[in-house]
Amino acid sequence: MKKYQFFTLTALAFLVIFFTIPITCFYGVTEKIKNHQTDDIPSYSYFIWDLYSRLQYQTSSTPDDAKHSLKKMIDTNSEIGAASVPVWSVSLEAPNYPKDAFPDGIPVLFHFDGFSGEVHEMNTINHYIGMYPMERGARLEMSLMPYIFLSVTLLMIVYLYWNSRKSWFLMIFPVLLPVGFLVDFAGWLYWFGHNMQEWGAFKIKPFMPTVFGDGKVAQFTTHSYPTAWFYLLLLISVLSILAIFSKLKQSNKR
């Protein structure tokens, strides 16, 4: 096996296992649940969510026996997050949420295709200050994610077998995944912070929510940091860069 093939296959395996499979197999399921169309949910979606839920945070209100069963989550009307792994974590400390219940604040996790964590609680706080609910943001991007990740997966497979110096541009897409996420994430944070509504009980001026690090909004303290899975995304990017240079180096020797 050539070096570029090793780098590409390793990056591809991580991408497919932790992103492409759960994103595509759970596509549209959340909407079906909201619309009470659970009979239309494919059986493989149940299997995928049950499997990947073990890698995710479940809300404090979720019954213990339902945490890794999508069927039980639906039956108990529990808060159901995306199936893919989360890449960014935001938590918010508020005076009315006791430390013993939420020692690290109210956690919400951001995925390429949705959210997980205490989304309902976060939306309640957002409403209090006049901010739109989280589901208002990135609708187009999240609807396109299955197609984006399937396309990136296909391009990486083509790269493995296309013996051309021009093939390097195919790997630009996995290289840019972390950057793409952060740009979109920061852009939507700006939009939320600059589109405050009159319904808020507590009025604050437009602001830029913290993208990375700790911040302060009124009497709330925020923490915004990458998850361990974001570093996996960075590893996919680095492996893709190594695959590009390795293949170009091999081509120069011919």
N, C-alpha and C positions, 0 to 999 in steps of 0.2 A: 504494500500500500504506500502510495506517495504521501509526502508530508501534507500537501494541500488537501488531499482527500481525507486524511485523518482529522485535520482541523475542521474541515467542512462537516464531516459526518458527526463529530462530537457536538459542534454547535447546532447542527440540525436535530440531533437526538434531544438535546435540552429544549429546543424551540418547540418541537412537536409534542413532547411529553407534557410539558408544563404550560404551554400556551395554545398551540394550534388545536390539539384534541379537545381540551375542555371548552375552549371558546366556540368551536364549531358545533360540538355535540350538545351544548346547552343553549344554543342560539334560539331566541324567541320563547324559551320556556317561561321566563319570568312574566312575560306578557300573557301567556296562556293561563298562568296561575291567577294573575290579577283579574282576568276576564272569565274565570271559572270554567276554563276549557281544559281541565286536567285530563280528560279522556283522550285529548289530542297529543299529549306528551309522549314521545317515543320511549320505549322501555330502556334504550341505551342511555337516555338522558338521566334516568333515575340512577342507573349504575355509575355513570360518570360523576354525578354530583355526590353520591354516597362515598365514592372513592376519594375524590379531591377535597371533600369537606374536612377530612382528617388533617389537612394542611392549613386550615383556616380558623379564624376566630369565630366563635358562635356567641350570640348575644346572651347577656345574663339572664334574660327571661325565657330562654329556650329550655324546654324540659330535657333532662339528661338522656332519656331513652329515645329522644327524637333528633339528637345532634348530628347523627351520621346517617339519617334516613330521610330522604326527600319526601317520601310518602307520609311519614309521621310529621314532618315539618309542615306539610300542607294540611294534614288533618288537624293539627293543633294551632293552625293559623300563626305559625312562627315566622320570624323575619328571615327571609331567604336571600342570601347573597349570590354573587357570581360564582361559577364553578372554577374558573381559572385562578391561578395563584395571584395574590395581591402584590403590587410593586411599590406602593407608597402608603404610609400610615400618617394619619392626622388625629391627634387627640386634643380634647378641650377640657380644661379644668374650670368648673363653675362652682360658686359658693353653695348652690342648692343641691349639689351632688356629693354625698359623703365620701370621704377618702377610703373608708373601709369597703365600700361597694365598688368604687372605681379608683383604685390607688394611682393609676396612671392617667386619669381623666377619662372622658367619653371617647372611646376609640372608633374611628371610621377608617376603613381600608379601601384604597382605590385600585381597581383592576383595569385592564385595557377595555374590558367589555361591561363594566358595571361597578358596583360597590358591595361592601359587606361590613359587618360590625354593627354598632349602635346607630344605624341610619335614622331610625325614627326619633331617637333622642336628639341627635344632631339637628334634624330638621325642626324639631320643637324649639331648640335654642336659636336656630337661624330665623325662624318666624318671629321670635321675640325681639330681634334687633332689625327686622324688616328685610331679611335676606330670603331669596327664593329657595325652595327645597332643592336638594342635591340633584334629584332626577331631572331637573330643568336643563342641566348642562350636558354638553357633549353627546347629544342624541344622535346626530349624524355620524360622528366618529364611531360610537359604540355599535351602531347598526352596520357599519362597514367592516368592523374588526374580523369577522369570520373570513370575508373575502380577502382582506389584507394579509392575514396570517397564512391562509391557504396559498395565496400568490407568492409570498416570501418563501414558503416551504418549497413550492414548485421551482422557483428561481434557483434555490440552493441545490436542488436535485439536478437541474439542468447544468449548473456550474460544475458539478462533479464530472460530467461526461462531455462537456463542450470544450474541445481542445483548441482554444483560440486565445490570443492575447487580449482580445476585446471582451472576453467573458468576465473580466474583473468587475465590470459595472453591475453585474447581477448581485454581487455581494454587498453593494452599497446599502441595500435595503435592510438587511439584518444589522449592519454596522450602525445605522442611524436609529434603530428602534429606541434605545434609551433617550437619545436627544429628542426624538419625535414625541415621546411620552411627556418629557419635562416641559417642552415648549407648549404643548397643548394643555397640560396641567396648569402651568403658570398663566396661560392666556385665559382659561376659564376662571381661575381664582380672581384675576383682575376684573373679569366681567361681573362675577358675583359681588365683589366688593364695591363696584361702581354702578350697580343697578339696585340700590336699596329702595324699598317700597314704603309707602306711608302706613301700612298696617302695623308696623313694629311698635311695640309698647315702649321700647327704649330707642330713642333717636340717636344715631351716630352719623358722622360725616362719611362720605365715600372714602374707602381705604383699600390698600393692597394687602390681602391676606399673606401671611408668611409662607413662602414656598419651601424654604429649607431653614430649620432651626426653631427657635422659640420666639413667640410673639405675644402681643397683648392687644385684646379687643375689648374696650370698655372694662368690665370687671372680670372678663374671662382671660385665661392664659392658654395659649395654643402651642402645640408641639407638632412639627411637621418634619418627618424623616423618612428615608428609604427603608423598605423592608429588606430582609435577607434575599428575597426573590429579585429585587432590583439589581443586586450584585450578580445574580445569575444572569440577568439580562445584559449587564456589562460584560460578563464573561463570554456570552454569545457574541457580543460585538467585537471583543478582543480576538476571539478565535476566528471570526470572519476576516478581520484585518490580517491576521497571520496567514490565513488561507490565500488571501489575495497576493501578498508579497511572496509567499512560498511558490505559488503557481507562476508568477511573473519571473522569479529567479530561475525556475526550472525551464521556462520558455527561452530565457536568455542564454542558456547553456546549449541550446540546440544549434 
